[in-house]
Amino acid sequence: MSIGLEVKLTKPIIITSLLPKTGEALHELLGLSFIPEIVAEEYVDHTWKPLQSDLLSEDARLIGISITGEPETASLFAHSRRGDDRPKEERGVFAIIEVTGARTPLALALTAAVAVALGRECATDVTDNMPFFSSSFDQSADDFVKAIKVKEGFGDYRSAAKTFYRSLGHGSAP
């Protein structure tokens, strides 16, 4: 079972513009004394490569978002939901943000940070279908941050991420 979040896209998203906003969201979620540098790659032919396009679109590309120099990755892709059998709010283009690889506390925090950055950029809710991160299924990006951010400050994102994970109520960090 994957752990992920969903955000409805209301406008075109430029991936390289989203990266500093993701760093800011991670800074806020983890109470960091600095803003981590965030980078993106694209999964092509079974390997991570530089981005071929800077636009997030529903073309079945898998984008990997990570902190510079760290292995933890949040995957990002967009898909379209159509159909008259769905309510209007459930139709459109949605971004799915999931943990890629090991489910470390830092990977989970990074996944949440990408969703926050997208939710703020599109002024739409962050959807936590499990819910894993908070007790609400749908909430604004700012309410999502308030619900899950750590309450203390850190100078190290790994320590902060462990505290973040414990605060979610899932026990000790994996």
VOMI-467705 format. One record per residue: residue number from 1; residue in one letter; x, y, z of N, C-alpha, C in turn. Coordinates in nm, 2 decimals, decimal comma. Atoms other than C-alpha are relative to their C-alpha. Layout:
// residues N
<koldren NUM; A; <X; Y; Z>; <X; Y; Z>; <X; Y; Z>>
...
END
This chain:
// residues 174
<koldren 1; M; <0,08; -0,12; 0,00>; <0,00; 0,00; 0,00>; <0,09; 0,12; 0,00>>
<koldren 2; S; <-0,08; -0,12; 0,01>; <0,14; 0,34; -0,10>; <-0,05; 0,10; 0,10>>
<koldren 3; I; <0,04; -0,11; -0,09>; <0,13; 0,64; 0,13>; <0,02; 0,13; -0,09>>
<koldren 4; G; <-0,01; -0,12; 0,09>; <0,04; 0,95; -0,07>; <-0,11; 0,10; 0,03>>
<koldren 5; L; <0,09; -0,11; -0,01>; <-0,15; 1,27; -0,10>; <-0,04; 0,04; -0,14>>
<koldren 6; E; <0,05; -0,04; 0,13>; <-0,35; 1,43; -0,38>; <-0,04; 0,15; 0,01>>
<koldren 7; V; <0,03; -0,14; 0,02>; <-0,40; 1,79; -0,50>; <-0,06; 0,02; -0,13>>
<koldren 8; K; <0,06; -0,03; 0,13>; <-0,64; 1,91; -0,77>; <0,08; 0,12; -0,06>>
<koldren 9; L; <-0,07; -0,11; 0,07>; <-0,45; 2,12; -1,02>; <-0,09; 0,10; -0,07>>
<koldren 10; T; <0,09; -0,10; 0,06>; <-0,62; 2,44; -1,12>; <0,07; 0,09; -0,10>>
<koldren 11; K; <-0,08; -0,07; 0,10>; <-0,34; 2,58; -1,34>; <0,12; -0,07; -0,04>>
<koldren 12; P; <-0,13; 0,07; 0,04>; <-0,02; 2,48; -1,52>; <0,10; 0,02; 0,11>>
<koldren 13; I; <-0,11; 0,00; -0,10>; <0,26; 2,39; -1,28>; <0,13; -0,01; -0,06>>
<koldren 14; I; <-0,14; 0,01; 0,04>; <0,62; 2,47; -1,36>; <0,08; -0,07; 0,11>>
<koldren 15; I; <-0,06; 0,08; -0,10>; <0,82; 2,21; -1,18>; <0,12; 0,08; 0,07>>
<koldren 16; T; <-0,11; -0,07; -0,06>; <1,13; 2,42; -1,13>; <-0,04; 0,12; 0,09>>
<koldren 17; S; <0,06; -0,11; -0,08>; <0,91; 2,70; -0,98>; <-0,05; -0,06; 0,13>>
<koldren 18; L; <0,06; 0,07; -0,12>; <0,76; 2,44; -0,74>; <0,11; -0,04; 0,10>>
<koldren 19; L; <-0,11; 0,05; -0,09>; <1,10; 2,33; -0,60>; <0,03; 0,09; 0,12>>
<koldren 20; P; <-0,03; -0,09; -0,12>; <1,18; 2,64; -0,38>; <-0,12; 0,01; 0,09>>
<koldren 21; K; <0,12; 0,00; -0,08>; <0,82; 2,64; -0,26>; <-0,01; -0,13; 0,08>>
<koldren 22; T; <0,00; 0,12; -0,07>; <0,86; 2,28; -0,16>; <0,10; 0,01; 0,11>>
<koldren 23; G; <-0,10; -0,02; -0,10>; <1,18; 2,37; 0,03>; <-0,05; 0,09; 0,11>>
<koldren 24; E; <0,06; -0,09; -0,10>; <0,99; 2,65; 0,21>; <-0,10; -0,08; 0,08>>
<koldren 25; A; <0,10; 0,08; -0,07>; <0,71; 2,41; 0,30>; <0,07; -0,11; 0,09>>
<koldren 26; L; <-0,07; 0,09; -0,08>; <0,96; 2,15; 0,43>; <0,06; 0,07; 0,12>>
<koldren 27; H; <-0,05; -0,09; -0,11>; <1,12; 2,43; 0,64>; <-0,11; 0,02; 0,10>>
<koldren 28; E; <0,11; -0,03; -0,08>; <0,78; 2,51; 0,78>; <-0,05; -0,12; 0,08>>
<koldren 29; L; <0,05; 0,13; -0,07>; <0,67; 2,15; 0,85>; <0,09; -0,05; 0,10>>
<koldren 30; L; <-0,10; 0,06; -0,09>; <0,99; 2,05; 1,02>; <0,06; 0,10; 0,10>>
<koldren 31; G; <-0,06; -0,10; -0,09>; <1,07; 2,37; 1,20>; <0,15; 0,02; -0,02>>
<koldren 32; L; <-0,14; -0,01; 0,03>; <1,40; 2,40; 1,03>; <0,06; 0,14; 0,01>>
<koldren 33; S; <-0,07; -0,13; -0,01>; <1,65; 2,68; 1,08>; <0,05; 0,05; -0,14>>
<koldren 34; F; <-0,05; -0,03; 0,14>; <1,72; 2,68; 0,70>; <-0,10; -0,06; -0,10>>
<koldren 35; I; <0,09; 0,05; 0,11>; <1,54; 2,61; 0,37>; <0,08; -0,10; -0,08>>
<koldren 36; P; <-0,08; 0,09; 0,08>; <1,66; 2,29; 0,21>; <-0,01; 0,02; -0,15>>
<koldren 37; E; <0,00; -0,01; 0,15>; <1,75; 2,29; -0,16>; <-0,07; -0,12; -0,05>>
<koldren 38; I; <0,07; 0,11; 0,05>; <1,51; 2,07; -0,35>; <0,03; -0,01; -0,15>>
<koldren 39; V; <-0,03; 0,02; 0,14>; <1,58; 1,92; -0,69>; <-0,11; -0,10; -0,06>>
<koldren 40; A; <0,10; 0,09; 0,07>; <1,37; 1,72; -0,95>; <0,07; -0,07; -0,11>>
<koldren 41; E; <-0,04; 0,08; 0,11>; <1,44; 1,44; -1,19>; <-0,12; -0,07; -0,06>>
<koldren 42; E; <0,11; 0,07; 0,07>; <1,23; 1,24; -1,43>; <0,04; -0,15; -0,02>>
<koldren 43; Y; <-0,03; 0,14; 0,01>; <1,20; 0,86; -1,44>; <-0,03; -0,04; -0,15>>
<koldren 44; V; <0,01; 0,03; 0,14>; <1,27; 0,75; -1,80>; <0,09; -0,13; -0,02>>
<koldren 45; D; <-0,07; 0,13; 0,03>; <1,37; 0,40; -1,92>; <0,07; -0,06; 0,12>>
<koldren 46; H; <-0,04; 0,07; -0,12>; <1,40; 0,26; -1,57>; <0,12; 0,07; 0,07>>
<koldren 47; T; <-0,10; -0,07; -0,07>; <1,64; 0,53; -1,45>; <-0,04; 0,15; 0,02>>
<koldren 48; W; <0,02; -0,14; -0,02>; <1,63; 0,88; -1,30>; <0,09; 0,09; -0,09>>
<koldren 49; K; <-0,08; -0,09; 0,09>; <1,74; 1,15; -1,55>; <-0,05; 0,14; 0,02>>
<koldren 50; P; <0,04; -0,14; -0,01>; <1,73; 1,53; -1,58>; <-0,14; 0,02; -0,06>>
<koldren 51; L; <0,14; -0,03; 0,05>; <1,38; 1,68; -1,65>; <0,01; 0,03; -0,15>>
<koldren 52; Q; <0,01; -0,02; 0,15>; <1,29; 1,67; -2,02>; <-0,10; 0,11; -0,03>>
<koldren 53; S; <0,10; -0,10; 0,02>; <1,00; 1,91; -1,97>; <-0,02; 0,06; 0,14>>
<koldren 54; D; <0,01; -0,07; -0,13>; <0,95; 2,17; -1,69>; <-0,15; 0,01; 0,04>>
<koldren 55; L; <0,14; -0,02; -0,02>; <0,57; 2,15; -1,71>; <-0,06; -0,14; 0,06>>
<koldren 56; L; <0,07; 0,11; -0,05>; <0,37; 1,91; -1,49>; <-0,13; -0,02; -0,08>>
<koldren 57; S; <0,12; 0,02; 0,08>; <0,11; 1,75; -1,71>; <-0,04; -0,14; 0,01>>
<koldren 58; E; <0,06; 0,13; -0,01>; <-0,10; 1,44; -1,75>; <0,06; -0,10; -0,10>>
<koldren 59; D; <-0,06; 0,08; 0,11>; <0,15; 1,27; -1,99>; <0,06; -0,12; 0,06>>
<koldren 60; A; <-0,05; 0,12; -0,06>; <0,22; 0,98; -1,75>; <0,15; 0,00; 0,04>>
<koldren 61; R; <-0,14; -0,01; -0,05>; <0,57; 1,11; -1,65>; <0,00; -0,01; 0,15>>
<koldren 62; L; <-0,02; 0,01; -0,14>; <0,69; 1,03; -1,31>; <0,12; 0,09; 0,04>>
<koldren 63; I; <-0,10; -0,10; -0,04>; <0,88; 1,32; -1,15>; <0,04; -0,04; 0,14>>
<koldren 64; G; <-0,06; 0,02; -0,13>; <1,11; 1,26; -0,85>; <0,05; 0,13; 0,06>>
<koldren 65; I; <-0,04; -0,12; -0,07>; <1,15; 1,54; -0,60>; <0,08; -0,05; 0,13>>
<koldren 66; S; <-0,08; 0,03; -0,12>; <1,43; 1,52; -0,34>; <0,08; 0,12; 0,05>>
<koldren 67; I; <-0,09; -0,10; -0,05>; <1,66; 1,72; -0,12>; <0,13; -0,03; -0,06>>
<koldren 68; T; <-0,13; 0,02; 0,06>; <1,99; 1,78; -0,28>; <0,09; -0,09; 0,08>>
<koldren 69; G; <-0,10; 0,09; -0,06>; <2,23; 1,50; -0,20>; <-0,06; -0,11; 0,09>>
<koldren 70; E; <0,07; 0,09; -0,08>; <1,97; 1,29; -0,02>; <-0,08; -0,11; -0,08>>
<koldren 71; P; <0,07; 0,11; 0,08>; <1,82; 0,95; -0,14>; <-0,15; 0,01; 0,01>>
<koldren 72; E; <0,15; 0,00; -0,02>; <1,46; 1,01; -0,01>; <-0,06; 0,08; -0,12>>
<koldren 73; T; <0,07; -0,06; 0,12>; <1,23; 1,09; -0,30>; <-0,15; -0,01; 0,01>>
<koldren 74; A; <0,14; 0,00; 0,01>; <0,87; 1,19; -0,33>; <-0,03; 0,00; -0,15>>
<koldren 75; S; <0,03; 0,01; 0,14>; <0,72; 1,09; -0,66>; <-0,13; 0,09; -0,03>>
<koldren 76; L; <0,11; -0,09; 0,03>; <0,48; 1,33; -0,84>; <-0,04; -0,04; -0,14>>
<koldren 77; F; <0,05; 0,02; 0,14>; <0,26; 1,26; -1,14>; <-0,14; 0,06; 0,00>>
<koldren 78; A; <0,13; -0,06; 0,02>; <-0,06; 1,41; -1,28>; <-0,09; -0,10; -0,08>>
<koldren 79; H; <0,10; 0,08; 0,08>; <-0,37; 1,23; -1,41>; <-0,13; 0,07; 0,00>>
<koldren 80; S; <0,12; -0,06; 0,02>; <-0,70; 1,33; -1,54>; <-0,12; -0,09; 0,04>>
<koldren 81; R; <0,13; 0,08; -0,03>; <-1,04; 1,22; -1,40>; <-0,11; 0,06; -0,08>>
<koldren 82; R; <0,11; -0,05; 0,08>; <-1,33; 1,25; -1,63>; <-0,12; -0,09; 0,04>>
<koldren 83; G; <0,12; 0,09; -0,02>; <-1,68; 1,11; -1,63>; <-0,12; 0,08; 0,07>>
<koldren 84; D; <0,12; -0,07; -0,06>; <-2,03; 1,25; -1,57>; <-0,05; -0,07; 0,12>>
<koldren 85; D; <0,04; 0,07; -0,12>; <-2,07; 0,99; -1,30>; <0,07; 0,05; 0,13>>
<koldren 86; R; <-0,08; -0,06; -0,11>; <-1,83; 1,19; -1,08>; <-0,06; 0,14; 0,03>>
<koldren 87; P; <0,03; -0,14; -0,03>; <-1,92; 1,50; -0,89>; <0,10; 0,10; -0,06>>
<koldren 88; K; <-0,09; -0,10; 0,06>; <-1,77; 1,82; -1,04>; <0,13; 0,01; 0,07>>
<koldren 89; E; <-0,12; -0,02; -0,07>; <-1,51; 1,86; -0,77>; <0,10; -0,12; -0,01>>
<koldren 90; E; <-0,09; 0,12; 0,02>; <-1,38; 1,50; -0,84>; <0,04; -0,01; -0,15>>
<koldren 91; R; <-0,05; 0,00; 0,14>; <-1,32; 1,58; -1,21>; <0,11; 0,10; -0,02>>
<koldren 92; G; <-0,11; -0,10; 0,04>; <-1,02; 1,75; -1,36>; <0,14; -0,07; 0,01>>
<koldren 93; V; <-0,14; 0,05; 0,00>; <-0,64; 1,71; -1,34>; <0,04; 0,00; 0,15>>
<koldren 94; F; <-0,04; 0,01; -0,14>; <-0,50; 1,59; -1,01>; <0,15; -0,05; 0,00>>
<koldren 95; A; <-0,14; 0,04; -0,03>; <-0,14; 1,56; -0,88>; <-0,01; -0,11; 0,11>>
<koldren 96; I; <-0,01; 0,11; -0,10>; <-0,06; 1,24; -0,69>; <0,15; 0,01; 0,05>>
<koldren 97; I; <-0,13; -0,01; -0,06>; <0,24; 1,27; -0,45>; <0,01; -0,12; 0,10>>
<koldren 98; E; <-0,02; 0,12; -0,08>; <0,37; 0,95; -0,30>; <0,15; -0,02; 0,04>>
<koldren 99; V; <-0,14; 0,04; -0,04>; <0,68; 0,82; -0,12>; <0,05; -0,10; -0,10>>
<koldren 100; T; <-0,07; 0,09; 0,09>; <0,92; 0,66; -0,36>; <0,11; -0,07; 0,07>>
<koldren 101; G; <-0,10; 0,07; -0,07>; <1,14; 0,39; -0,22>; <-0,03; -0,02; 0,15>>
<koldren 102; A; <0,01; 0,03; -0,14>; <1,20; 0,35; 0,15>; <-0,09; 0,11; 0,07>>
<koldren 103; R; <0,09; -0,09; -0,07>; <0,93; 0,50; 0,38>; <0,07; 0,06; 0,12>>
<koldren 104; T; <-0,07; -0,06; -0,12>; <1,17; 0,70; 0,60>; <-0,08; 0,13; 0,04>>
<koldren 105; P; <0,06; -0,12; -0,04>; <1,05; 0,99; 0,81>; <0,02; 0,12; -0,09>>
<koldren 106; L; <-0,04; -0,11; 0,09>; <1,23; 1,23; 0,58>; <-0,08; -0,01; -0,13>>
<koldren 107; A; <0,07; 0,02; 0,12>; <1,06; 1,08; 0,27>; <-0,15; 0,04; 0,02>>
<koldren 108; L; <0,14; -0,03; -0,03>; <0,72; 1,12; 0,44>; <-0,02; 0,15; 0,01>>
<koldren 109; A; <0,01; -0,14; -0,01>; <0,79; 1,48; 0,53>; <0,01; 0,07; -0,13>>
<koldren 110; L; <-0,02; -0,06; 0,13>; <0,91; 1,56; 0,18>; <-0,13; -0,02; -0,08>>
<koldren 111; T; <0,13; 0,03; 0,07>; <0,59; 1,40; 0,04>; <-0,10; 0,11; 0,04>>
<koldren 112; A; <0,10; -0,10; -0,05>; <0,38; 1,63; 0,26>; <0,04; 0,14; -0,05>>
<koldren 113; A; <-0,04; -0,13; 0,04>; <0,59; 1,93; 0,17>; <-0,03; 0,03; -0,15>>
<koldren 114; V; <0,04; -0,02; 0,14>; <0,53; 1,88; -0,21>; <-0,15; 0,02; -0,01>>
<koldren 115; A; <0,14; -0,02; 0,01>; <0,16; 1,85; -0,15>; <-0,04; 0,14; 0,05>>
<koldren 116; V; <0,03; -0,14; -0,05>; <0,16; 2,17; 0,06>; <0,03; 0,10; -0,11>>
<koldren 117; A; <-0,04; -0,10; 0,10>; <0,35; 2,36; -0,21>; <-0,10; 0,00; -0,12>>
<koldren 118; L; <0,10; 0,01; 0,11>; <0,11; 2,23; -0,48>; <-0,14; 0,06; 0,04>>
<koldren 119; G; <0,13; -0,05; -0,05>; <-0,20; 2,30; -0,27>; <0,00; 0,15; 0,01>>
<koldren 120; R; <0,00; -0,15; -0,01>; <-0,09; 2,66; -0,20>; <0,01; 0,06; -0,14>>
<koldren 121; E; <-0,02; -0,05; 0,14>; <0,01; 2,71; -0,57>; <-0,14; 0,00; -0,07>>
<koldren 122; C; <0,12; 0,02; 0,07>; <-0,33; 2,59; -0,69>; <-0,12; 0,05; 0,08>>
<koldren 123; A; <0,11; -0,04; -0,09>; <-0,54; 2,72; -0,39>; <-0,11; -0,11; 0,01>>
<koldren 124; T; <0,09; 0,12; -0,01>; <-0,69; 2,37; -0,36>; <0,04; -0,08; 0,12>>
<koldren 125; D; <-0,02; 0,08; -0,12>; <-0,72; 2,12; -0,08>; <0,11; -0,10; -0,02>>
<koldren 126; V; <-0,08; 0,11; 0,00>; <-0,47; 1,86; 0,01>; <-0,08; -0,12; 0,05>>
<koldren 127; T; <0,08; 0,11; -0,03>; <-0,64; 1,52; 0,01>; <0,09; -0,11; 0,05>>
<koldren 128; D; <-0,07; 0,11; -0,07>; <-0,51; 1,25; 0,25>; <-0,10; -0,12; 0,01>>
<koldren 129; N; <0,10; 0,10; 0,01>; <-0,72; 0,95; 0,15>; <0,00; -0,11; 0,10>>
<koldren 130; M; <0,00; 0,12; -0,09>; <-0,60; 0,70; 0,41>; <-0,07; 0,03; 0,13>>
<koldren 131; P; <-0,10; -0,11; -0,01>; <-0,57; 0,94; 0,62>; <0,12; -0,05; 0,08>>
<koldren 132; F; <-0,13; 0,03; -0,07>; <-0,21; 0,89; 0,72>; <0,06; 0,11; 0,07>>
<koldren 133; F; <-0,06; -0,12; -0,06>; <-0,09; 1,24; 0,79>; <-0,08; 0,07; 0,11>>
<koldren 134; S; <0,09; -0,07; -0,09>; <-0,39; 1,39; 0,97>; <-0,13; -0,07; 0,01>>
<koldren 135; S; <0,13; 0,06; -0,02>; <-0,74; 1,30; 1,08>; <-0,10; 0,05; -0,11>>
<koldren 136; S; <0,09; -0,05; 0,10>; <-0,89; 1,50; 0,79>; <0,03; -0,05; -0,14>>
<koldren 137; F; <-0,02; 0,05; 0,14>; <-0,94; 1,37; 0,44>; <0,04; 0,12; -0,09>>
<koldren 138; D; <-0,02; -0,11; 0,09>; <-0,95; 1,71; 0,27>; <0,01; 0,13; 0,09>>
<koldren 139; Q; <-0,01; -0,12; -0,07>; <-0,82; 2,04; 0,40>; <0,10; 0,09; -0,08>>
<koldren 140; S; <-0,09; -0,10; 0,07>; <-0,65; 2,36; 0,28>; <0,15; -0,04; 0,03>>
<koldren 141; A; <-0,14; 0,02; -0,02>; <-0,27; 2,35; 0,25>; <0,04; 0,06; 0,13>>
<koldren 142; D; <-0,04; -0,06; -0,12>; <-0,24; 2,59; 0,54>; <-0,06; -0,08; 0,12>>
<koldren 143; D; <0,05; 0,08; -0,11>; <-0,47; 2,38; 0,76>; <0,07; -0,13; 0,02>>
<koldren 144; F; <-0,08; 0,12; -0,01>; <-0,28; 2,07; 0,67>; <0,13; 0,02; 0,07>>
<koldren 145; V; <-0,13; -0,03; -0,07>; <0,05; 2,24; 0,78>; <-0,03; 0,01; 0,15>>
<koldren 146; K; <0,03; -0,02; -0,15>; <-0,11; 2,35; 1,11>; <-0,02; -0,14; 0,07>>
<koldren 147; A; <0,04; 0,13; -0,06>; <-0,23; 1,99; 1,17>; <0,12; -0,09; 0,02>>
<koldren 148; I; <-0,11; 0,10; -0,01>; <0,11; 1,82; 1,11>; <0,13; 0,05; 0,02>>
<koldren 149; K; <-0,14; -0,05; -0,02>; <0,40; 2,05; 1,16>; <0,05; -0,02; 0,14>>
<koldren 150; V; <-0,06; 0,02; -0,13>; <0,64; 1,99; 1,44>; <0,00; 0,14; 0,08>>
<koldren 151; K; <0,01; -0,12; -0,08>; <0,62; 2,23; 1,73>; <0,13; 0,06; 0,06>>
<koldren 152; E; <-0,13; -0,05; -0,04>; <0,99; 2,28; 1,79>; <0,09; 0,03; -0,11>>
<koldren 153; G; <-0,09; -0,03; 0,11>; <1,28; 2,41; 1,59>; <0,12; -0,10; -0,01>>
<koldren 154; F; <-0,11; 0,09; 0,02>; <1,56; 2,20; 1,44>; <0,10; 0,06; -0,10>>
<koldren 155; G; <-0,10; -0,04; 0,09>; <1,89; 2,26; 1,26>; <0,04; -0,12; -0,09>>
<koldren 156; D; <-0,03; 0,13; 0,08>; <1,89; 1,90; 1,11>; <-0,13; -0,06; -0,04>>
<koldren 157; Y; <0,13; 0,05; 0,05>; <1,62; 1,77; 0,89>; <-0,03; -0,15; 0,03>>
<koldren 158; R; <0,02; 0,14; -0,03>; <1,67; 1,40; 0,98>; <-0,06; -0,01; 0,14>>
<koldren 159; S; <0,05; 0,00; -0,14>; <1,61; 1,47; 1,36>; <-0,14; 0,06; -0,01>>
<koldren 160; A; <0,13; -0,07; 0,01>; <1,32; 1,70; 1,27>; <-0,10; -0,10; -0,06>>
<koldren 161; A; <0,09; 0,09; 0,07>; <1,17; 1,43; 1,04>; <-0,04; -0,11; 0,09>>
<koldren 162; K; <0,04; 0,10; -0,10>; <1,18; 1,17; 1,32>; <-0,10; 0,05; 0,10>>
<koldren 163; T; <0,10; -0,06; -0,09>; <0,99; 1,41; 1,55>; <-0,13; 0,01; -0,08>>
<koldren 164; F; <0,12; -0,01; 0,09>; <0,75; 1,48; 1,26>; <-0,07; -0,13; 0,00>>
<koldren 165; Y; <0,06; 0,13; 0,02>; <0,69; 1,11; 1,21>; <-0,07; -0,04; 0,14>>
<koldren 166; R; <0,06; 0,03; -0,13>; <0,63; 1,05; 1,59>; <-0,13; 0,08; 0,02>>
<koldren 167; S; <0,12; -0,09; -0,03>; <0,39; 1,34; 1,60>; <-0,12; -0,04; -0,08>>
<koldren 168; L; <0,12; 0,04; 0,08>; <0,17; 1,18; 1,33>; <-0,07; -0,12; 0,07>>
<koldren 169; G; <0,07; 0,10; -0,08>; <0,09; 0,91; 1,59>; <0,02; -0,15; -0,05>>
<koldren 170; H; <-0,03; 0,13; 0,05>; <0,25; 0,61; 1,41>; <0,11; -0,07; 0,07>>
<koldren 171; G; <-0,10; 0,07; -0,08>; <0,49; 0,51; 1,68>; <0,14; 0,06; -0,03>>
<koldren 172; S; <-0,14; -0,05; 0,03>; <0,87; 0,53; 1,65>; <0,03; -0,01; -0,15>>
<koldren 173; A; <-0,03; -0,01; 0,15>; <1,03; 0,61; 1,32>; <0,05; -0,13; -0,05>>
<koldren 174; P; <-0,05; 0,13; 0,06>; <1,09; 0,32; 1,08>; <0,15; 0,01; -0,03>>
END
